[in-house]
Amino acid sequence: MSTLSQTAAARLGGMGRNEFIAMMAAMMALNALAIDIMLPGLQEIGASLGVANENHRQYVITAYLIGFGIAQLAYGPLSDRFGRRVPLLAGLGIYIAAGLAIVAVPSFSAMLALRFVQGIGSAAMRVITVSIVRDVFGGRQMAEVMSLIMMVFMIAPVIAPATGQAVMLFGNWHLIFIFISVVAVINGLWAYMRLPETLDPQDVRSLNPRTIIDGFRIVLTNRIALCYTIAGTFVFGALFGFINSAQQVYVGIYGLGLWFPVAFAGVAAFMSLSSFLNSKLVGRFGMRRLSHGALLGFMTVNALWLLAQLTFDGPMPFALFIVFFGLAMFQFGWIGSNFNSLAMEPLGHVAGTASSVLGFMGTVGGALIGAAIGQAFDGTALPMVGGFFSVSLMGLLFVLIAEKGKLFQAQNKPS
């Protein structure tokens, strides 16, 4: 799909396909930026705000993710009633204001409260971006576009830790929050000037309790949407678990120090490459075949990784660790965008509400699973690796429920 269909072109006005993908990726990247850019600064944040337990530093990420997840329930119905533009820009405003307020934060508890608020703002970018893509595309076309968005989006984890470390060369951790606020302002101006309203007037839904509850019912009673969301939640829990523990694993166990951002970027680059390949292959093979194969591969790699971890008395060699991790995350790149597209495919008529409900489940559930994995850190990588294998098993279980026990069935047709 190299050109826009007539329907897509009409929805996007004068915006071209490449600009649309770049804008949607930039919006989603604000979420990754708000998490990954501060990983090198977690130790300094903890020391500055008097955090004694190193595992408690992870709450800077968890608080953000909880706010990010819960707020998604509101943005969906709001965007189905008032359109996509206004709630999106409002969310950006909250994100920017919270980021700037953190600069003057007096305590760790206040930091967590403002991170929660910043997550509330960021939720608009996740829910409404997916809703906009679903407004414009469907089926395998949506999966292809989401894969390209995810490919660009994954540039954020590649460069964010190194960017955070570079920003801190000019001052302390406060500069990180000024930086991400400035980036959000730029994105907001871009969207304000170029993004048209994509919600079809026929799909506008009333903002009353009965309509909202009915929309939630439509989403939660759809077996395909619900089960693929739960499966994706477990898989994303693995990613959040690693993000929580990344600084402790890379720096605490393997002593990478200033090389931490490079190792983090290398794995993220694998995920970006995987998303790019998915965009090229999904139209030919379909979402189910690619994502089911990747999930089985993810589970197999994690099983071998866990066995290898158990054979070493101490940490396994870093080269072996990074090979296993890179292979696991390569599979992840084929799972995320396809699972999301499969969940959204039957729900185009309630895209905003669907994106909010499914996003809430995936983010809050994934954050809690990731927090459990992160808080289990005991000075070794075993809790993280064991967590990866466990969530892959649970993901497979819910995919089997979604597909009534049959994998690799190409039920979706090109659109």
ZIDARA-V695155 format. One record per residue. N is the residue number from 1. RES is the residue in one letter. OMEGA is omega in whole degrees, -180 to 180 (NA if undefined). Layout:
BEGIN
n:N res:RES omega:OMEGA
n:N res:RES omega:OMEGA
END
This chain:
BEGIN
n:1 res:M omega:-177
n:2 res:S omega:179
n:3 res:T omega:179
n:4 res:L omega:172
n:5 res:S omega:180
n:6 res:Q omega:180
n:7 res:T omega:-180
n:8 res:A omega:-180
n:9 res:A omega:179
n:10 res:A omega:-180
n:11 res:R omega:-174
n:12 res:L omega:178
n:13 res:G omega:-179
n:14 res:G omega:-179
n:15 res:M omega:178
n:16 res:G omega:-177
n:17 res:R omega:-177
n:18 res:N omega:178
n:19 res:E omega:179
n:20 res:F omega:-180
n:21 res:I omega:-180
n:22 res:A omega:-179
n:23 res:M omega:-180
n:24 res:M omega:177
n:25 res:A omega:180
n:26 res:A omega:178
n:27 res:M omega:-180
n:28 res:M omega:-178
n:29 res:A omega:177
n:30 res:L omega:177
n:31 res:N omega:178
n:32 res:A omega:-180
n:33 res:L omega:-178
n:34 res:A omega:179
n:35 res:I omega:-168
n:36 res:D omega:-175
n:37 res:I omega:-176
n:38 res:M omega:-179
n:39 res:L omega:178
n:40 res:P omega:-177
n:41 res:G omega:-177
n:42 res:L omega:-180
n:43 res:Q omega:180
n:44 res:E omega:177
n:45 res:I omega:180
n:46 res:G omega:-180
n:47 res:A omega:-178
n:48 res:S omega:-175
n:49 res:L omega:172
n:50 res:G omega:179
n:51 res:V omega:-175
n:52 res:A omega:-177
n:53 res:N omega:-176
n:54 res:E omega:177
n:55 res:N omega:-179
n:56 res:H omega:175
n:57 res:R omega:-180
n:58 res:Q omega:-179
n:59 res:Y omega:175
n:60 res:V omega:178
n:61 res:I omega:-177
n:62 res:T omega:180
n:63 res:A omega:178
n:64 res:Y omega:-177
n:65 res:L omega:178
n:66 res:I omega:176
n:67 res:G omega:178
n:68 res:F omega:-178
n:69 res:G omega:-176
n:70 res:I omega:-176
n:71 res:A omega:-180
n:72 res:Q omega:178
n:73 res:L omega:-179
n:74 res:A omega:-173
n:75 res:Y omega:-179
n:76 res:G omega:177
n:77 res:P omega:179
n:78 res:L omega:-179
n:79 res:S omega:174
n:80 res:D omega:180
n:81 res:R omega:-172
n:82 res:F omega:-178
n:83 res:G omega:-174
n:84 res:R omega:-171
n:85 res:R omega:-173
n:86 res:V omega:178
n:87 res:P omega:179
n:88 res:L omega:-179
n:89 res:L omega:177
n:90 res:A omega:178
n:91 res:G omega:177
n:92 res:L omega:179
n:93 res:G omega:178
n:94 res:I omega:180
n:95 res:Y omega:-178
n:96 res:I omega:-178
n:97 res:A omega:180
n:98 res:A omega:179
n:99 res:G omega:179
n:100 res:L omega:179
n:101 res:A omega:-180
n:102 res:I omega:-179
n:103 res:V omega:-178
n:104 res:A omega:-174
n:105 res:V omega:-176
n:106 res:P omega:-174
n:107 res:S omega:180
n:108 res:F omega:179
n:109 res:S omega:176
n:110 res:A omega:175
n:111 res:M omega:-179
n:112 res:L omega:180
n:113 res:A omega:180
n:114 res:L omega:175
n:115 res:R omega:175
n:116 res:F omega:179
n:117 res:V omega:179
n:118 res:Q omega:176
n:119 res:G omega:177
n:120 res:I omega:178
n:121 res:G omega:-177
n:122 res:S omega:-179
n:123 res:A omega:179
n:124 res:A omega:-178
n:125 res:M omega:-179
n:126 res:R omega:-176
n:127 res:V omega:-171
n:128 res:I omega:175
n:129 res:T omega:179
n:130 res:V omega:179
n:131 res:S omega:180
n:132 res:I omega:179
n:133 res:V omega:180
n:134 res:R omega:175
n:135 res:D omega:-170
n:136 res:V omega:-175
n:137 res:F omega:175
n:138 res:G omega:174
n:139 res:G omega:-178
n:140 res:R omega:176
n:141 res:Q omega:177
n:142 res:M omega:180
n:143 res:A omega:180
n:144 res:E omega:-180
n:145 res:V omega:179
n:146 res:M omega:178
n:147 res:S omega:178
n:148 res:L omega:176
n:149 res:I omega:179
n:150 res:M omega:178
n:151 res:M omega:179
n:152 res:V omega:179
n:153 res:F omega:-177
n:154 res:M omega:173
n:155 res:I omega:-179
n:156 res:A omega:177
n:157 res:P omega:178
n:158 res:V omega:-173
n:159 res:I omega:-172
n:160 res:A omega:-179
n:161 res:P omega:178
n:162 res:A omega:177
n:163 res:T omega:178
n:164 res:G omega:179
n:165 res:Q omega:179
n:166 res:A omega:179
n:167 res:V omega:-177
n:168 res:M omega:174
n:169 res:L omega:-177
n:170 res:F omega:179
n:171 res:G omega:-179
n:172 res:N omega:-174
n:173 res:W omega:180
n:174 res:H omega:-179
n:175 res:L omega:180
n:176 res:I omega:-177
n:177 res:F omega:173
n:178 res:I omega:-178
n:179 res:F omega:-177
n:180 res:I omega:176
n:181 res:S omega:178
n:182 res:V omega:178
n:183 res:V omega:179
n:184 res:A omega:177
n:185 res:V omega:179
n:186 res:I omega:178
n:187 res:N omega:-180
n:188 res:G omega:178
n:189 res:L omega:178
n:190 res:W omega:-180
n:191 res:A omega:-179
n:192 res:Y omega:-176
n:193 res:M omega:-169
n:194 res:R omega:-173
n:195 res:L omega:176
n:196 res:P omega:174
n:197 res:E omega:-176
n:198 res:T omega:-179
n:199 res:L omega:176
n:200 res:D omega:179
n:201 res:P omega:179
n:202 res:Q omega:-178
n:203 res:D omega:177
n:204 res:V omega:-179
n:205 res:R omega:180
n:206 res:S omega:-180
n:207 res:L omega:175
n:208 res:N omega:-174
n:209 res:P omega:-178
n:210 res:R omega:180
n:211 res:T omega:-180
n:212 res:I omega:179
n:213 res:I omega:178
n:214 res:D omega:177
n:215 res:G omega:177
n:216 res:F omega:180
n:217 res:R omega:179
n:218 res:I omega:-177
n:219 res:V omega:-172
n:220 res:L omega:178
n:221 res:T omega:177
n:222 res:N omega:-173
n:223 res:R omega:-178
n:224 res:I omega:-178
n:225 res:A omega:-175
n:226 res:L omega:-174
n:227 res:C omega:177
n:228 res:Y omega:176
n:229 res:T omega:179
n:230 res:I omega:178
n:231 res:A omega:178
n:232 res:G omega:178
n:233 res:T omega:179
n:234 res:F omega:-179
n:235 res:V omega:178
n:236 res:F omega:175
n:237 res:G omega:177
n:238 res:A omega:180
n:239 res:L omega:178
n:240 res:F omega:178
n:241 res:G omega:178
n:242 res:F omega:-179
n:243 res:I omega:179
n:244 res:N omega:-173
n:245 res:S omega:-170
n:246 res:A omega:-178
n:247 res:Q omega:-179
n:248 res:Q omega:-180
n:249 res:V omega:-174
n:250 res:Y omega:-177
n:251 res:V omega:-176
n:252 res:G omega:-177
n:253 res:I omega:-172
n:254 res:Y omega:173
n:255 res:G omega:-176
n:256 res:L omega:179
n:257 res:G omega:-178
n:258 res:L omega:179
n:259 res:W omega:180
n:260 res:F omega:180
n:261 res:P omega:-180
n:262 res:V omega:178
n:263 res:A omega:179
n:264 res:F omega:-179
n:265 res:A omega:-180
n:266 res:G omega:179
n:267 res:V omega:178
n:268 res:A omega:178
n:269 res:A omega:175
n:270 res:F omega:180
n:271 res:M omega:178
n:272 res:S omega:177
n:273 res:L omega:179
n:274 res:S omega:179
n:275 res:S omega:177
n:276 res:F omega:179
n:277 res:L omega:179
n:278 res:N omega:180
n:279 res:S omega:-180
n:280 res:K omega:-173
n:281 res:L omega:-171
n:282 res:V omega:178
n:283 res:G omega:-179
n:284 res:R omega:-172
n:285 res:F omega:180
n:286 res:G omega:-176
n:287 res:M omega:-175
n:288 res:R omega:-178
n:289 res:R omega:-178
n:290 res:L omega:-176
n:291 res:S omega:179
n:292 res:H omega:177
n:293 res:G omega:180
n:294 res:A omega:180
n:295 res:L omega:177
n:296 res:L omega:177
n:297 res:G omega:177
n:298 res:F omega:-180
n:299 res:M omega:-179
n:300 res:T omega:179
n:301 res:V omega:-179
n:302 res:N omega:177
n:303 res:A omega:179
n:304 res:L omega:178
n:305 res:W omega:179
n:306 res:L omega:178
n:307 res:L omega:179
n:308 res:A omega:180
n:309 res:Q omega:-177
n:310 res:L omega:-178
n:311 res:T omega:-179
n:312 res:F omega:176
n:313 res:D omega:177
n:314 res:G omega:179
n:315 res:P omega:173
n:316 res:M omega:178
n:317 res:P omega:-175
n:318 res:F omega:180
n:319 res:A omega:179
n:320 res:L omega:179
n:321 res:F omega:-175
n:322 res:I omega:176
n:323 res:V omega:178
n:324 res:F omega:-177
n:325 res:F omega:179
n:326 res:G omega:179
n:327 res:L omega:179
n:328 res:A omega:-178
n:329 res:M omega:174
n:330 res:F omega:177
n:331 res:Q omega:-180
n:332 res:F omega:-179
n:333 res:G omega:178
n:334 res:W omega:-177
n:335 res:I omega:-169
n:336 res:G omega:-175
n:337 res:S omega:-179
n:338 res:N omega:177
n:339 res:F omega:180
n:340 res:N omega:180
n:341 res:S omega:178
n:342 res:L omega:179
n:343 res:A omega:-177
n:344 res:M omega:-172
n:345 res:E omega:-178
n:346 res:P omega:-170
n:347 res:L omega:-176
n:348 res:G omega:-177
n:349 res:H omega:174
n:350 res:V omega:-170
n:351 res:A omega:-179
n:352 res:G omega:178
n:353 res:T omega:180
n:354 res:A omega:-180
n:355 res:S omega:-178
n:356 res:S omega:-179
n:357 res:V omega:-179
n:358 res:L omega:177
n:359 res:G omega:177
n:360 res:F omega:-179
n:361 res:M omega:-177
n:362 res:G omega:-176
n:363 res:T omega:-179
n:364 res:V omega:178
n:365 res:G omega:178
n:366 res:G omega:179
n:367 res:A omega:-180
n:368 res:L omega:176
n:369 res:I omega:178
n:370 res:G omega:178
n:371 res:A omega:178
n:372 res:A omega:178
n:373 res:I omega:-178
n:374 res:G omega:-179
n:375 res:Q omega:177
n:376 res:A omega:-179
n:377 res:F omega:-175
n:378 res:D omega:-178
n:379 res:G omega:177
n:380 res:T omega:178
n:381 res:A omega:-175
n:382 res:L omega:179
n:383 res:P omega:-180
n:384 res:M omega:-179
n:385 res:V omega:177
n:386 res:G omega:177
n:387 res:G omega:178
n:388 res:F omega:-178
n:389 res:F omega:-179
n:390 res:S omega:-178
n:391 res:V omega:177
n:392 res:S omega:176
n:393 res:L omega:180
n:394 res:M omega:177
n:395 res:G omega:179
n:396 res:L omega:180
n:397 res:L omega:-176
n:398 res:F omega:173
n:399 res:V omega:177
n:400 res:L omega:176
n:401 res:I omega:-179
n:402 res:A omega:-174
n:403 res:E omega:179
n:404 res:K omega:174
n:405 res:G omega:-177
n:406 res:K omega:178
n:407 res:L omega:172
n:408 res:F omega:178
n:409 res:Q omega:-176
n:410 res:A omega:-176
n:411 res:Q omega:-178
n:412 res:N omega:-180
n:413 res:K omega:176
n:414 res:P omega:178
n:415 res:S omega:NA
END
